[in-house]
Amino acid sequence: MREQLELLWELQKIDLDLKNINEDRDRYPREMKKLDEKQNIEKERIQKEKGQLETLEKDRRQKERDLTGEQEKIKRSEGRMSEVKTNKEYQALLNEIETFKQVTSRVEEEILLVMDEIDELKKDLSKREKEIVIIEEKFEAEKKKIEEKMAQDDLVWKEKQKRKEILSKQIESKLFNLYNTLKEKRLGIGVVCVSHETCQGCFVNVPPQMFIEVQKNNSIVRCPNCNRILYWEGNGGKK
Ligand SMILES: [Zn+2]
């Protein structure tokens, strides 16, 4: 029975490892997706700012064309000065030129404002672009790590499965079935060790006489509280 219990104990550890790998397999794709999403948010933000920059540049070019137009109007009006015959005409022309000049200086101011905005945005954009390089490197490294872990998990999985098959054949079917039933009912743990006279599955004390029996490891002793098969792994043993 001692050997049987040892095999069962090994099987329990393998089953827990397999359970952990399964949890990893659930978790890793979600982690990958989260990283991709974060990366996309950064990229989209940069795209949006690039779009804003384009709009501002277009606006600036339009205003510069407006400015040239106004300046030409001033030149044309000034050119007509020599043709003026009356004082009234002269005054009207001066007024016209004054109006064009006002428009010109307003457009000039607007251009300066747009250029300020463009400068700010460019600064922000270049900062973001530098940041995203670092972020992407970091994320790629994280993704690579996850991929490596997944590959490692696959290898371990295969190995453990192989050993599990062997153990399943070596363990007496009655014990094996009992273990499987308990495992299903008790959160994946059918056999559990006793430490400090306490069942490590439910953390309830094991009666002294039973504790002595468990330490012998040569009969099937079950926890009076959680029903799991108890195993003695020596002092300080866990699960
Ligand atoms: Zn228990």
py3Dmol code that shows the C-alpha trace and the ligand (Angstrom):
import py3Dmol

protein = """\
ATOM      1  CA  MET A   1       0.000   0.000   0.000  1.00  0.00           C
ATOM      2  CA  ARG A   2       2.903   2.321   0.741  1.00  0.00           C
ATOM      3  CA  GLU A   3       4.026   2.168  -2.877  1.00  0.00           C
ATOM      4  CA  GLN A   4       0.467   2.668  -4.078  1.00  0.00           C
ATOM      5  CA  LEU A   5       0.128   5.774  -1.945  1.00  0.00           C
ATOM      6  CA  GLU A   6       3.415   7.113  -3.215  1.00  0.00           C
ATOM      7  CA  LEU A   7       2.296   6.630  -6.811  1.00  0.00           C
ATOM      8  CA  LEU A   8      -1.008   8.287  -6.006  1.00  0.00           C
ATOM      9  CA  TRP A   9       0.805  11.186  -4.387  1.00  0.00           C
ATOM     10  CA  GLU A  10       2.925  11.615  -7.512  1.00  0.00           C
ATOM     11  CA  LEU A  11      -0.206  11.491  -9.652  1.00  0.00           C
ATOM     12  CA  GLN A  12      -1.837  14.173  -7.512  1.00  0.00           C
ATOM     13  CA  LYS A  13       1.139  16.476  -7.997  1.00  0.00           C
ATOM     14  CA  ILE A  14       1.051  15.872 -11.742  1.00  0.00           C
ATOM     15  CA  ASP A  15      -2.680  16.576 -11.850  1.00  0.00           C
ATOM     16  CA  LEU A  16      -2.151  19.851 -10.036  1.00  0.00           C
ATOM     17  CA  ASP A  17       0.619  20.799 -12.479  1.00  0.00           C
ATOM     18  CA  LEU A  18      -1.656  19.983 -15.405  1.00  0.00           C
ATOM     19  CA  LYS A  19      -4.402  22.065 -13.818  1.00  0.00           C
ATOM     20  CA  ASN A  20      -2.002  24.999 -13.516  1.00  0.00           C
ATOM     21  CA  ILE A  21      -0.951  24.654 -17.134  1.00  0.00           C
ATOM     22  CA  ASN A  22      -4.605  24.662 -18.159  1.00  0.00           C
ATOM     23  CA  GLU A  23      -5.128  27.882 -16.238  1.00  0.00           C
ATOM     24  CA  ASP A  24      -2.084  29.378 -17.954  1.00  0.00           C
ATOM     25  CA  ARG A  25      -3.497  28.349 -21.305  1.00  0.00           C
ATOM     26  CA  ASP A  26      -6.673  30.228 -20.480  1.00  0.00           C
ATOM     27  CA  ARG A  27      -4.841  33.265 -19.206  1.00  0.00           C
ATOM     28  CA  TYR A  28      -2.060  33.772 -21.748  1.00  0.00           C
ATOM     29  CA  PRO A  29      -4.229  34.576 -24.787  1.00  0.00           C
ATOM     30  CA  ARG A  30      -6.121  37.105 -22.685  1.00  0.00           C
ATOM     31  CA  GLU A  31      -2.850  38.727 -21.620  1.00  0.00           C
ATOM     32  CA  MET A  32      -1.710  38.847 -25.242  1.00  0.00           C
ATOM     33  CA  LYS A  33      -4.959  40.464 -26.289  1.00  0.00           C
ATOM     34  CA  LYS A  34      -4.672  43.068 -23.559  1.00  0.00           C
ATOM     35  CA  LEU A  35      -1.177  43.984 -24.738  1.00  0.00           C
ATOM     36  CA  ASP A  36      -2.392  44.291 -28.324  1.00  0.00           C
ATOM     37  CA  GLU A  37      -5.260  46.506 -27.235  1.00  0.00           C
ATOM     38  CA  LYS A  38      -2.984  48.830 -25.274  1.00  0.00           C
ATOM     39  CA  GLN A  39      -0.652  49.045 -28.256  1.00  0.00           C
ATOM     40  CA  ASN A  40      -3.536  49.870 -30.568  1.00  0.00           C
ATOM     41  CA  ILE A  41      -4.800  52.638 -28.315  1.00  0.00           C
ATOM     42  CA  GLU A  42      -1.358  54.278 -28.463  1.00  0.00           C
ATOM     43  CA  LYS A  43      -1.203  53.903 -32.227  1.00  0.00           C
ATOM     44  CA  GLU A  44      -4.671  55.335 -32.678  1.00  0.00           C
ATOM     45  CA  ARG A  45      -3.809  58.320 -30.517  1.00  0.00           C
ATOM     46  CA  ILE A  46      -0.807  59.059 -32.713  1.00  0.00           C
ATOM     47  CA  GLN A  47      -2.887  58.668 -35.877  1.00  0.00           C
ATOM     48  CA  LYS A  48      -5.433  61.094 -34.479  1.00  0.00           C
ATOM     49  CA  GLU A  49      -2.774  63.676 -33.676  1.00  0.00           C
ATOM     50  CA  LYS A  50      -1.283  63.275 -37.143  1.00  0.00           C
ATOM     51  CA  GLY A  51      -4.718  63.982 -38.583  1.00  0.00           C
ATOM     52  CA  GLN A  52      -5.042  67.091 -36.435  1.00  0.00           C
ATOM     53  CA  LEU A  53      -1.624  68.242 -37.579  1.00  0.00           C
ATOM     54  CA  GLU A  54      -2.598  67.809 -41.226  1.00  0.00           C
ATOM     55  CA  THR A  55      -5.750  69.859 -40.705  1.00  0.00           C
ATOM     56  CA  LEU A  56      -3.754  72.626 -39.046  1.00  0.00           C
ATOM     57  CA  GLU A  57      -1.167  72.661 -41.837  1.00  0.00           C
ATOM     58  CA  LYS A  58      -3.955  72.913 -44.397  1.00  0.00           C
ATOM     59  CA  ASP A  59      -5.466  75.767 -42.426  1.00  0.00           C
ATOM     60  CA  ARG A  60      -2.107  77.539 -42.301  1.00  0.00           C
ATOM     61  CA  ARG A  61      -1.586  77.202 -46.072  1.00  0.00           C
ATOM     62  CA  GLN A  62      -5.078  78.555 -46.722  1.00  0.00           C
ATOM     63  CA  LYS A  63      -4.408  81.539 -44.478  1.00  0.00           C
ATOM     64  CA  GLU A  64      -1.109  82.187 -46.234  1.00  0.00           C
ATOM     65  CA  ARG A  65      -2.913  82.234 -49.562  1.00  0.00           C
ATOM     66  CA  ASP A  66      -5.449  84.671 -48.081  1.00  0.00           C
ATOM     67  CA  LEU A  67      -2.585  86.841 -46.901  1.00  0.00           C
ATOM     68  CA  THR A  68      -0.964  86.924 -50.338  1.00  0.00           C
ATOM     69  CA  GLY A  69      -4.341  87.824 -51.811  1.00  0.00           C
ATOM     70  CA  GLU A  70      -4.784  90.719 -49.427  1.00  0.00           C
ATOM     71  CA  GLN A  71      -1.245  91.926 -50.032  1.00  0.00           C
ATOM     72  CA  GLU A  72      -1.877  91.917 -53.779  1.00  0.00           C
ATOM     73  CA  LYS A  73      -5.036  93.925 -53.252  1.00  0.00           C
ATOM     74  CA  ILE A  74      -3.018  96.505 -51.340  1.00  0.00           C
ATOM     75  CA  LYS A  75      -0.437  96.676 -54.129  1.00  0.00           C
ATOM     76  CA  ARG A  76      -3.141  97.086 -56.762  1.00  0.00           C
ATOM     77  CA  SER A  77      -4.844  99.841 -54.792  1.00  0.00           C
ATOM     78  CA  GLU A  78      -1.537 101.584 -54.213  1.00  0.00           C
ATOM     79  CA  GLY A  79      -0.849 101.366 -57.931  1.00  0.00           C
ATOM     80  CA  ARG A  80      -4.057 103.176 -58.625  1.00  0.00           C
ATOM     81  CA  MET A  81      -2.967 106.133 -56.492  1.00  0.00           C
ATOM     82  CA  SER A  82      -1.407 107.915 -59.483  1.00  0.00           C
ATOM     83  CA  GLU A  83      -4.646 107.674 -61.439  1.00  0.00           C
ATOM     84  CA  VAL A  84      -6.711 109.390 -58.759  1.00  0.00           C
ATOM     85  CA  LYS A  85      -8.122 112.733 -59.814  1.00  0.00           C
ATOM     86  CA  THR A  86     -10.220 114.049 -56.948  1.00  0.00           C
ATOM     87  CA  ASN A  87      -9.645 114.316 -53.264  1.00  0.00           C
ATOM     88  CA  LYS A  88     -12.747 112.212 -52.651  1.00  0.00           C
ATOM     89  CA  GLU A  89     -11.420 109.403 -54.795  1.00  0.00           C
ATOM     90  CA  TYR A  90      -8.096 109.662 -53.022  1.00  0.00           C
ATOM     91  CA  GLN A  91      -9.767 109.397 -49.620  1.00  0.00           C
ATOM     92  CA  ALA A  92     -11.835 106.423 -50.759  1.00  0.00           C
ATOM     93  CA  LEU A  93      -8.721 104.663 -51.994  1.00  0.00           C
ATOM     94  CA  LEU A  94      -6.909 105.341 -48.711  1.00  0.00           C
ATOM     95  CA  ASN A  95      -9.856 103.862 -46.824  1.00  0.00           C
ATOM     96  CA  GLU A  96      -9.816 100.816 -49.047  1.00  0.00           C
ATOM     97  CA  ILE A  97      -6.100 100.308 -48.475  1.00  0.00           C
ATOM     98  CA  GLU A  98      -6.612 100.719 -44.734  1.00  0.00           C
ATOM     99  CA  THR A  99      -9.288  98.023 -44.744  1.00  0.00           C
ATOM    100  CA  PHE A 100      -7.011  95.618 -46.667  1.00  0.00           C
ATOM    101  CA  LYS A 101      -4.218  96.306 -44.223  1.00  0.00           C
ATOM    102  CA  GLN A 102      -6.466  95.536 -41.290  1.00  0.00           C
ATOM    103  CA  VAL A 103      -7.460  92.242 -42.861  1.00  0.00           C
ATOM    104  CA  THR A 104      -3.790  91.510 -43.576  1.00  0.00           C
ATOM    105  CA  SER A 105      -2.679  92.026 -40.001  1.00  0.00           C
ATOM    106  CA  ARG A 106      -5.593  89.942 -38.694  1.00  0.00           C
ATOM    107  CA  VAL A 107      -4.664  87.069 -41.026  1.00  0.00           C
ATOM    108  CA  GLU A 108      -1.007  87.406 -39.992  1.00  0.00           C
ATOM    109  CA  GLU A 109      -2.007  87.052 -36.358  1.00  0.00           C
ATOM    110  CA  GLU A 110      -4.132  84.025 -37.154  1.00  0.00           C
ATOM    111  CA  ILE A 111      -1.204  82.436 -38.964  1.00  0.00           C
ATOM    112  CA  LEU A 112       1.009  82.941 -35.915  1.00  0.00           C
ATOM    113  CA  LEU A 113      -1.601  81.297 -33.703  1.00  0.00           C
ATOM    114  CA  VAL A 114      -1.910  78.311 -36.018  1.00  0.00           C
ATOM    115  CA  MET A 115       1.879  77.991 -36.151  1.00  0.00           C
ATOM    116  CA  ASP A 116       2.015  77.958 -32.354  1.00  0.00           C
ATOM    117  CA  GLU A 117      -0.577  75.226 -32.307  1.00  0.00           C
ATOM    118  CA  ILE A 118       1.365  73.273 -34.924  1.00  0.00           C
ATOM    119  CA  ASP A 119       4.548  73.580 -32.868  1.00  0.00           C
ATOM    120  CA  GLU A 120       2.826  72.330 -29.736  1.00  0.00           C
ATOM    121  CA  LEU A 121       1.279  69.413 -31.529  1.00  0.00           C
ATOM    122  CA  LYS A 122       4.558  68.473 -33.216  1.00  0.00           C
ATOM    123  CA  LYS A 123       6.341  68.475 -29.869  1.00  0.00           C
ATOM    124  CA  ASP A 124       3.643  66.276 -28.369  1.00  0.00           C
ATOM    125  CA  LEU A 125       3.687  63.975 -31.361  1.00  0.00           C
ATOM    126  CA  SER A 126       7.430  63.474 -31.340  1.00  0.00           C
ATOM    127  CA  LYS A 127       7.278  62.711 -27.620  1.00  0.00           C
ATOM    128  CA  ARG A 128       4.534  60.150 -28.235  1.00  0.00           C
ATOM    129  CA  GLU A 129       6.415  58.604 -31.114  1.00  0.00           C
ATOM    130  CA  LYS A 130       9.474  58.141 -28.953  1.00  0.00           C
ATOM    131  CA  GLU A 131       7.319  56.706 -26.192  1.00  0.00           C
ATOM    132  CA  ILE A 132       5.572  54.240 -28.453  1.00  0.00           C
ATOM    133  CA  VAL A 133       8.899  52.809 -29.607  1.00  0.00           C
ATOM    134  CA  ILE A 134       9.722  52.038 -25.975  1.00  0.00           C
ATOM    135  CA  ILE A 135       6.205  50.765 -25.267  1.00  0.00           C
ATOM    136  CA  GLU A 136       6.263  48.517 -28.322  1.00  0.00           C
ATOM    137  CA  GLU A 137       9.640  47.093 -27.398  1.00  0.00           C
ATOM    138  CA  LYS A 138       8.367  46.381 -23.913  1.00  0.00           C
ATOM    139  CA  PHE A 139       5.159  44.782 -25.180  1.00  0.00           C
ATOM    140  CA  GLU A 140       6.965  42.708 -27.775  1.00  0.00           C
ATOM    141  CA  ALA A 141       9.303  41.431 -25.060  1.00  0.00           C
ATOM    142  CA  GLU A 142       6.318  40.562 -22.873  1.00  0.00           C
ATOM    143  CA  LYS A 143       4.601  38.784 -25.735  1.00  0.00           C
ATOM    144  CA  LYS A 144       7.758  36.842 -26.510  1.00  0.00           C
ATOM    145  CA  LYS A 145       8.000  35.818 -22.875  1.00  0.00           C
ATOM    146  CA  ILE A 146       4.400  34.603 -22.928  1.00  0.00           C
ATOM    147  CA  GLU A 147       5.033  32.662 -26.131  1.00  0.00           C
ATOM    148  CA  GLU A 148       8.064  31.035 -24.572  1.00  0.00           C
ATOM    149  CA  LYS A 149       6.072  30.120 -21.491  1.00  0.00           C
ATOM    150  CA  MET A 150       3.352  28.620 -23.672  1.00  0.00           C
ATOM    151  CA  ALA A 151       5.884  26.531 -25.558  1.00  0.00           C
ATOM    152  CA  GLN A 152       7.450  25.446 -22.267  1.00  0.00           C
ATOM    153  CA  ASP A 153       4.003  24.591 -20.893  1.00  0.00           C
ATOM    154  CA  ASP A 154       3.348  22.407 -23.943  1.00  0.00           C
ATOM    155  CA  LEU A 155       6.537  20.469 -23.361  1.00  0.00           C
ATOM    156  CA  VAL A 156       5.831  20.009 -19.657  1.00  0.00           C
ATOM    157  CA  TRP A 157       2.244  19.041 -20.481  1.00  0.00           C
ATOM    158  CA  LYS A 158       3.354  16.244 -22.807  1.00  0.00           C
ATOM    159  CA  GLU A 159       5.872  14.926 -20.314  1.00  0.00           C
ATOM    160  CA  LYS A 160       3.415  14.965 -17.431  1.00  0.00           C
ATOM    161  CA  GLN A 161       0.707  13.344 -19.510  1.00  0.00           C
ATOM    162  CA  LYS A 162       3.063  10.509 -20.376  1.00  0.00           C
ATOM    163  CA  ARG A 163       3.930   9.957 -16.719  1.00  0.00           C
ATOM    164  CA  LYS A 164       0.272  10.225 -15.785  1.00  0.00           C
ATOM    165  CA  GLU A 165      -0.632   7.432 -18.186  1.00  0.00           C
ATOM    166  CA  ILE A 166       1.991   5.181 -16.652  1.00  0.00           C
ATOM    167  CA  LEU A 167       0.855   5.989 -13.122  1.00  0.00           C
ATOM    168  CA  SER A 168      -2.776   5.445 -14.021  1.00  0.00           C
ATOM    169  CA  LYS A 169      -1.910   1.904 -15.023  1.00  0.00           C
ATOM    170  CA  GLN A 170       0.226   1.242 -11.969  1.00  0.00           C
ATOM    171  CA  ILE A 171      -2.307   2.431  -9.430  1.00  0.00           C
ATOM    172  CA  GLU A 172      -4.920  -0.140  -8.455  1.00  0.00           C
ATOM    173  CA  SER A 173      -8.179   0.670 -10.159  1.00  0.00           C
ATOM    174  CA  LYS A 174     -10.169   0.861  -6.922  1.00  0.00           C
ATOM    175  CA  LEU A 175      -7.806   3.423  -5.443  1.00  0.00           C
ATOM    176  CA  PHE A 176      -7.524   5.215  -8.757  1.00  0.00           C
ATOM    177  CA  ASN A 177     -11.299   5.542  -9.037  1.00  0.00           C
ATOM    178  CA  LEU A 178     -11.647   6.719  -5.454  1.00  0.00           C
ATOM    179  CA  TYR A 179      -8.988   9.340  -6.079  1.00  0.00           C
ATOM    180  CA  ASN A 180     -10.700  10.551  -9.247  1.00  0.00           C
ATOM    181  CA  THR A 181     -14.075  10.818  -7.557  1.00  0.00           C
ATOM    182  CA  LEU A 182     -12.617  12.780  -4.647  1.00  0.00           C
ATOM    183  CA  LYS A 183     -10.595  14.954  -6.988  1.00  0.00           C
ATOM    184  CA  GLU A 184     -13.701  15.907  -8.928  1.00  0.00           C
ATOM    185  CA  LYS A 185     -15.645  16.755  -5.793  1.00  0.00           C
ATOM    186  CA  ARG A 186     -12.823  18.505  -3.947  1.00  0.00           C
ATOM    187  CA  LEU A 187     -11.403  21.205  -6.234  1.00  0.00           C
ATOM    188  CA  GLY A 188      -8.950  18.936  -8.004  1.00  0.00           C
ATOM    189  CA  ILE A 189      -7.403  17.530  -4.837  1.00  0.00           C
ATOM    190  CA  GLY A 190      -8.151  13.893  -3.961  1.00  0.00           C
ATOM    191  CA  VAL A 191      -5.099  13.106  -1.867  1.00  0.00           C
ATOM    192  CA  VAL A 192      -3.572  15.582   0.497  1.00  0.00           C
ATOM    193  CA  CYS A 193      -0.754  15.595   2.982  1.00  0.00           C
ATOM    194  CA  VAL A 194      -0.976  16.103   6.701  1.00  0.00           C
ATOM    195  CA  SER A 195       1.219  18.669   8.308  1.00  0.00           C
ATOM    196  CA  HIS A 196       1.302  19.631  11.986  1.00  0.00           C
ATOM    197  CA  GLU A 197      -1.514  17.142  12.547  1.00  0.00           C
ATOM    198  CA  THR A 198      -3.698  19.138  10.205  1.00  0.00           C
ATOM    199  CA  CYS A 199      -5.252  18.083   6.908  1.00  0.00           C
ATOM    200  CA  GLN A 200      -3.747  20.417   4.321  1.00  0.00           C
ATOM    201  CA  GLY A 201      -6.888  20.189   2.214  1.00  0.00           C
ATOM    202  CA  CYS A 202      -9.409  21.557   4.702  1.00  0.00           C
ATOM    203  CA  PHE A 203      -7.090  22.621   7.549  1.00  0.00           C
ATOM    204  CA  VAL A 204      -8.987  20.680  10.166  1.00  0.00           C
ATOM    205  CA  ASN A 205      -7.078  18.764  12.832  1.00  0.00           C
ATOM    206  CA  VAL A 206      -6.623  15.032  12.384  1.00  0.00           C
ATOM    207  CA  PRO A 207      -7.342  12.960  15.536  1.00  0.00           C
ATOM    208  CA  PRO A 208      -4.111  11.682  17.206  1.00  0.00           C
ATOM    209  CA  GLN A 209      -4.761   7.988  16.559  1.00  0.00           C
ATOM    210  CA  MET A 210      -5.481   8.713  12.907  1.00  0.00           C
ATOM    211  CA  PHE A 211      -2.375  10.880  12.666  1.00  0.00           C
ATOM    212  CA  ILE A 212      -0.265   7.936  13.790  1.00  0.00           C
ATOM    213  CA  GLU A 213      -1.894   5.795  11.109  1.00  0.00           C
ATOM    214  CA  VAL A 214      -1.319   8.388   8.414  1.00  0.00           C
ATOM    215  CA  GLN A 215       2.383   8.606   9.272  1.00  0.00           C
ATOM    216  CA  LYS A 216       2.757   4.928   8.493  1.00  0.00           C
ATOM    217  CA  ASN A 217       1.591   5.522   4.928  1.00  0.00           C
ATOM    218  CA  ASN A 218       0.488   1.928   4.550  1.00  0.00           C
ATOM    219  CA  SER A 219      -3.276   2.138   4.592  1.00  0.00           C
ATOM    220  CA  ILE A 220      -5.913   4.380   3.116  1.00  0.00           C
ATOM    221  CA  VAL A 221      -6.809   6.942   5.755  1.00  0.00           C
ATOM    222  CA  ARG A 222      -9.318   9.626   4.909  1.00  0.00           C
ATOM    223  CA  CYS A 223      -9.800  13.023   6.453  1.00  0.00           C
ATOM    224  CA  PRO A 224     -12.855  12.905   8.755  1.00  0.00           C
ATOM    225  CA  ASN A 225     -13.813  16.380   7.592  1.00  0.00           C
ATOM    226  CA  CYS A 226     -13.191  16.594   3.830  1.00  0.00           C
ATOM    227  CA  ASN A 227     -12.948  12.879   3.053  1.00  0.00           C
ATOM    228  CA  ARG A 228      -9.736  13.240   1.097  1.00  0.00           C
ATOM    229  CA  ILE A 229      -7.131  10.504   1.215  1.00  0.00           C
ATOM    230  CA  LEU A 230      -4.406  11.544   3.635  1.00  0.00           C
ATOM    231  CA  TYR A 231      -0.715  11.208   2.914  1.00  0.00           C
ATOM    232  CA  TRP A 232       2.352  11.625   5.063  1.00  0.00           C
ATOM    233  CA  GLU A 233       5.189  13.428   3.379  1.00  0.00           C
ATOM    234  CA  GLY A 234       7.270  13.942   6.509  1.00  0.00           C
ATOM    235  CA  ASN A 235       7.431  17.053   8.616  1.00  0.00           C
ATOM    236  CA  GLY A 236       6.979  20.335   6.829  1.00  0.00           C
ATOM    237  CA  GLY A 237       5.364  18.686   3.819  1.00  0.00           C
ATOM    238  CA  LYS A 238       2.819  20.657   1.884  1.00  0.00           C
ATOM    239  CA  LYS A 239      -0.199  19.531  -0.139  1.00  0.00           C
TER     240      LYS A 239
END
"""
ligand_1 = """\
1
ZN
Zn -9.492 17.483 5.236
"""
view = py3Dmol.view(width=600, height=400)
view.addModel(protein, "pdb")
view.setStyle({"model": 0}, {"cartoon": {"style": "trace"}})
view.addModel(ligand_1, "xyz")
view.setStyle({"model": 1}, {"stick": {}})
view.zoomTo()
view.show()
